[in-house]
Amino acid sequence: MNLELEGRVVVITGASKGIGLACAELFAREGAKVVGISRDLHRLHEAQRQLGASGLTMAVHTADLSDSVATRMVMECIENDHGPIDVLVNCAGAARRRPVDELDAEAIHAAMQAKYFPYMHAIDAVIRHMAVRGHGSIVNVAGQGGRQANPLHIGGGAANAALMLASVGYATAYAARGVRVNVINPGTTRTERMEEGLAASVRATGRSQDELLKELTDEIPFGRVAEPEEIARVAAFLASPMASYVTGAIIPMDGGKAGVI
């Protein structure tokens, strides 16, 4: 598909794996100048090699996005090397799922540091520059746990809910200045994150992982979990000029599981 992303500078956080890597591949196929950020340089290089095997390229930078200064510096470096950032796709960070008996104050703070602040720091580092130029698009991938409470995901769910609210606030504040901000709420997606969630459920319930996975998929009307590439397609559309009148949207991608309006 032609989403008119040719030559656009697209920064993807969490680009070394999962949904972030799927986004990097799709944006690269659309002709964008993709720059991936992760804390893990080894995994970033592995992602580069994976894309390279398909004839695609991705520049990479390492940064701990929970550090606001480090985030600002890496975004400045990217703009110096590649030009103004047109699109930011936030996928970095994931709060650990924990049985409620393991959820203490330290774990709640860790959840916000892992999920909420990396997104907020990345947005803060680019959104005003986008506004000055009069255009830009931000897509935040914030899990379905932000709208549907789960006793195993209280910290992470709270971080996702806060991101949803902040995203809509930014969308409203910056719409007149040409910057769009949207959110995707994936449900269970076939990533390492899914495996971590199943492991937490095993600890909490004592049941087998296979049994829990079957129960999980039985609750999804599509009868299967999402693939990262499916999330990436929606992210690319939202980031593109094809979605020029879409901002402040929160799009569920849970296979119909939540059944809410």
C-alpha positions as CSV (number, residue, x, y, z in Angstrom):
1,M,0.0,0.0,0.0
2,N,1.1,3.6,-0.6
3,L,0.6,5.6,2.6
4,E,2.6,8.6,1.3
5,L,5.4,8.0,3.9
6,E,8.2,8.0,1.4
7,G,11.2,9.9,2.8
8,R,9.5,10.7,6.1
9,V,11.7,10.5,9.2
10,V,10.0,8.0,11.5
11,V,11.3,7.3,15.0
12,I,10.1,4.1,16.6
13,T,10.9,3.4,20.3
14,G,11.1,-0.2,21.3
15,A,12.1,-1.1,17.8
16,S,14.3,-4.1,18.6
17,K,11.4,-6.6,19.1
18,G,7.7,-7.3,19.0
19,I,5.3,-4.6,17.8
20,G,8.1,-2.0,17.5
21,L,10.1,-4.2,15.2
22,A,7.0,-5.0,13.1
23,C,6.4,-1.2,12.8
24,A,10.0,-0.7,11.8
25,E,9.7,-3.2,9.0
26,L,6.4,-1.8,7.7
27,F,7.4,1.8,7.7
28,A,10.7,0.8,6.0
29,R,8.7,-1.0,3.3
30,E,6.7,2.2,2.8
31,G,9.9,4.1,2.0
32,A,10.3,6.0,5.3
33,K,13.6,6.8,6.9
34,V,13.2,4.6,10.0
35,V,15.2,5.2,13.1
36,G,14.9,2.6,15.9
37,I,15.5,3.3,19.6
38,S,16.1,0.7,22.3
39,R,18.2,0.2,25.4
40,D,19.6,-3.0,24.1
41,L,22.2,-2.4,21.3
42,H,22.7,-6.1,20.6
43,R,19.0,-6.6,20.0
44,L,18.9,-3.5,17.8
45,H,21.7,-4.8,15.7
46,E,19.9,-8.1,15.4
47,A,16.8,-6.2,14.2
48,Q,18.9,-4.3,11.7
49,R,20.2,-7.6,10.3
50,Q,16.7,-9.1,10.1
51,L,15.5,-6.1,8.2
52,G,18.6,-6.1,6.0
53,A,17.9,-9.6,5.0
54,S,14.7,-8.3,3.3
55,G,16.5,-5.4,1.7
56,L,15.3,-2.9,4.3
57,T,17.3,-0.4,6.4
58,M,16.9,1.1,9.9
59,A,19.2,3.4,11.7
60,V,19.6,2.7,15.4
61,H,20.3,4.6,18.6
62,T,20.4,3.4,22.1
63,A,18.8,5.4,25.0
64,D,17.1,4.8,28.3
65,L,13.9,6.7,27.7
66,S,13.0,6.6,31.3
67,D,15.7,9.4,31.6
68,S,14.3,12.6,30.3
69,V,17.7,14.2,29.5
70,A,18.9,11.1,27.7
71,T,15.6,11.1,25.7
72,R,16.0,14.7,24.7
73,M,19.6,14.1,23.7
74,V,18.9,11.1,21.5
75,M,16.0,12.9,19.7
76,E,18.3,15.9,19.0
77,C,21.0,13.5,17.7
78,I,18.4,11.9,15.4
79,E,17.3,15.2,14.0
80,N,20.9,16.3,13.4
81,D,21.7,13.1,11.6
82,H,18.5,12.4,9.7
83,G,16.4,15.6,9.6
84,P,13.3,16.7,11.4
85,I,11.2,14.0,12.9
86,D,7.9,13.6,11.1
87,V,6.5,10.6,13.0
88,L,7.0,9.2,16.4
89,V,5.7,5.7,17.2
90,N,6.0,4.8,20.9
91,C,6.3,1.1,21.6
92,A,9.1,1.1,24.2
93,G,8.6,-0.1,27.7
94,A,6.4,-2.6,29.4
95,A,5.5,-2.9,33.0
96,R,5.8,-6.4,34.5
97,R,2.7,-8.3,35.3
98,R,2.6,-9.3,39.0
99,P,0.1,-11.2,41.2
100,V,-1.5,-8.6,43.5
101,D,0.4,-10.0,46.5
102,E,3.6,-9.0,44.8
103,L,2.4,-5.5,44.0
104,D,4.0,-3.0,46.5
105,A,4.9,0.7,46.2
106,E,8.2,-0.1,44.6
107,A,6.5,-2.2,41.9
108,I,4.0,0.5,41.2
109,H,6.8,3.1,40.7
110,A,8.6,0.7,38.5
111,A,5.6,0.2,36.3
112,M,5.3,3.9,35.7
113,Q,9.0,4.2,35.0
114,A,8.8,1.3,32.6
115,K,5.8,2.4,30.6
116,Y,4.5,5.9,31.3
117,F,7.6,8.0,31.5
118,P,9.4,6.7,28.4
119,Y,6.4,7.7,26.3
120,M,6.0,11.0,28.0
121,H,9.7,11.9,27.7
122,A,9.7,10.9,24.0
123,I,6.6,13.0,23.3
124,D,8.0,16.0,25.2
125,A,11.2,15.8,23.2
126,V,9.5,16.1,19.8
127,I,6.0,17.6,19.9
128,R,6.9,21.2,20.2
129,H,9.3,20.9,17.3
130,M,6.6,19.3,15.2
131,A,4.2,22.2,16.2
132,V,6.7,24.8,15.1
133,R,7.0,23.1,11.7
134,G,3.2,22.8,11.5
135,H,3.0,19.0,11.0
136,G,3.7,15.8,12.8
137,S,2.1,12.5,13.9
138,I,2.5,10.6,17.1
139,V,1.2,7.1,17.6
140,N,1.2,5.6,21.1
141,V,0.9,1.8,21.5
142,A,-0.7,1.5,25.0
143,G,-2.1,-1.9,25.9
144,Q,-5.8,-2.8,26.4
145,G,-5.0,-3.0,30.2
146,G,-5.5,0.7,30.3
147,R,-9.2,0.4,29.8
148,Q,-9.9,-3.0,31.3
149,A,-8.8,-3.7,34.8
150,N,-6.7,-6.9,35.4
151,P,-5.6,-7.8,39.0
152,L,-2.3,-9.1,37.5
153,H,-1.7,-5.7,35.7
154,I,-2.7,-3.0,38.1
155,G,0.6,-1.0,37.8
156,G,0.9,-1.4,34.0
157,G,-2.8,-0.8,33.5
158,A,-2.6,2.4,35.4
159,A,0.3,3.5,33.3
160,N,-1.5,2.7,30.1
161,A,-4.7,4.6,31.3
162,A,-2.6,7.6,32.1
163,L,-1.0,7.5,28.6
164,M,-4.4,7.4,27.0
165,L,-5.5,10.5,28.9
166,A,-2.3,12.3,28.2
167,S,-2.5,11.4,24.5
168,V,-6.0,12.8,24.0
169,G,-4.9,15.9,25.9
170,Y,-1.9,16.4,23.6
171,A,-4.2,15.8,20.6
172,T,-6.6,18.5,21.6
173,A,-3.8,20.9,22.5
174,Y,-1.8,20.6,19.3
175,A,-4.5,19.9,16.6
176,A,-4.6,23.5,15.5
177,R,-0.8,23.4,15.1
178,G,-0.8,20.5,12.7
179,V,0.2,17.7,15.1
180,R,-1.9,14.6,15.5
181,V,-1.7,12.2,18.4
182,N,-3.5,8.8,18.4
183,V,-3.5,5.6,20.5
184,I,-3.7,1.9,19.7
185,N,-4.9,-0.4,22.4
186,P,-3.6,-3.9,21.5
187,G,-5.1,-6.9,23.3
188,T,-3.0,-10.0,23.6
189,T,-0.4,-10.0,20.9
190,R,2.1,-12.8,20.0
191,T,5.2,-11.2,21.6
192,E,7.6,-11.9,24.5
193,R,5.2,-9.7,26.5
194,M,2.5,-12.4,26.1
195,E,4.8,-15.0,27.4
196,E,5.7,-12.9,30.4
197,G,2.0,-12.4,31.2
198,L,1.3,-16.1,31.0
199,A,4.2,-16.7,33.3
200,A,2.7,-14.3,35.9
201,S,-0.7,-16.1,35.5
202,V,1.0,-19.4,36.2
203,R,2.5,-18.1,39.4
204,A,-0.8,-16.6,40.5
205,T,-3.0,-19.6,39.7
206,G,-0.8,-22.6,39.7
207,R,-2.3,-23.7,36.4
208,S,-0.4,-24.7,33.3
209,Q,0.6,-22.2,30.6
210,D,-1.1,-24.2,27.8
211,E,-4.4,-24.3,29.8
212,L,-4.2,-20.5,30.4
213,L,-3.4,-19.8,26.8
214,K,-6.4,-21.8,25.6
215,E,-8.7,-20.1,28.0
216,L,-7.4,-16.7,26.9
217,T,-7.9,-17.4,23.2
218,D,-11.3,-18.9,23.9
219,E,-12.4,-15.5,25.3
220,I,-11.4,-13.7,22.0
221,P,-14.2,-13.7,19.4
222,F,-11.6,-14.1,16.6
223,G,-10.4,-17.2,18.5
224,R,-6.7,-16.2,18.3
225,V,-4.2,-13.6,19.6
226,A,-3.1,-10.7,17.4
227,E,0.1,-10.7,15.4
228,P,2.5,-7.8,15.7
229,E,2.2,-7.0,12.0
230,E,-1.5,-6.4,12.4
231,I,-0.8,-3.7,15.0
232,A,1.9,-2.2,12.8
233,R,-0.6,-1.8,9.9
234,V,-2.9,0.4,12.0
235,A,0.1,2.4,13.4
236,A,1.3,3.1,9.9
237,F,-2.2,4.2,8.7
238,L,-2.6,6.5,11.7
239,A,0.8,8.0,11.2
240,S,0.2,8.6,7.5
241,P,-1.5,11.5,5.6
242,M,-4.2,9.0,4.9
243,A,-5.4,9.6,8.5
244,S,-5.1,13.4,8.2
245,Y,-8.4,14.1,10.0
246,V,-7.8,11.5,12.8
247,T,-6.5,12.7,16.1
248,G,-7.3,11.9,19.7
249,A,-8.5,8.5,18.7
250,I,-8.1,5.4,20.9
251,I,-8.4,2.3,18.8
252,P,-8.9,-1.1,20.4
253,M,-7.3,-4.0,18.7
254,D,-8.4,-6.9,20.9
255,G,-10.3,-9.1,18.5
256,G,-13.6,-7.9,19.9
257,K,-12.8,-9.3,23.4
258,A,-13.8,-6.2,25.5
259,G,-17.1,-5.7,23.7
260,V,-17.3,-2.1,24.9
261,I,-18.2,1.2,23.2
